[in-house]
Amino acid sequence: MSRRTKLWAAACVLALAGPAFSQEPGADTVVATVNGTDITLGHMIALREALPAQYLSLDDKTLFDGILEQLIQQTALAQQVPEPLSRRNALSLDNQRLAFLSNEALNTIADAAVTDEALQALYDERYGAVDPGTEYHAAHILVATEDEAKAIRAELDGGADFATLAAEKSTGPSGPNGGDLGWFGLGMMVKPFEDAVLLLQPG
């Protein structure tokens, strides 16, 4: 029997006893030992989390056995690499470590990305107790002369539709919308207009 065959056989024999835990299993629970190197349940969990989604549909025993076999093979093969590593291999390992860490950093940033819910929570925390103040909803018809304004007032008193007259006669940008200015708070309109709005009754 070759050295490699003996190594694989020993590793597999030790692995068979892995699931028979004497106490509550945890990340440090040893499930196999390959030539003195322990493989823990934590190693298996980390590898499971990195598996493609299609593998997660396997039943628990098949998945456990497959992950354990892969870790045993990787551990056994890694033990065949002479120490210390060559300069080239050491640099390659450093590059892989950097790639892993940078990917983890990107994942952390993505997980912490601002969501609508987070923005709403921040707004509620800072401004939730602040009274937004009274808002007003008004419409107007803007004309050039007082005589035009009086004529339009007469038409309105006679039952004419405000929005229709605004669309026909207003020179302001709100004319096509029936003179509707939407909702606004104090300080958003010119003061003479605001003063007039404050004197009006709803309706």
Protein Blocks (a to p, Z undefined) as FASTA:
>chain_A
ZZklmmmmmmmmmmmmmmmcfbdcdfklcfbdeehiacdfklmmmmmmmpcfklmmpcfk
lmmmmmmmmmmmmmmmmmmpccdddfklmmmmmmmmmmmmmmmmmmmmmmmpccfklmmm
mmmmmmmmpcgbjaddddddddfbfklmmmmmmmmmnopafklmmmmmpcbfklmnoopa
bjadehiacfklmmmmmmpccZZ
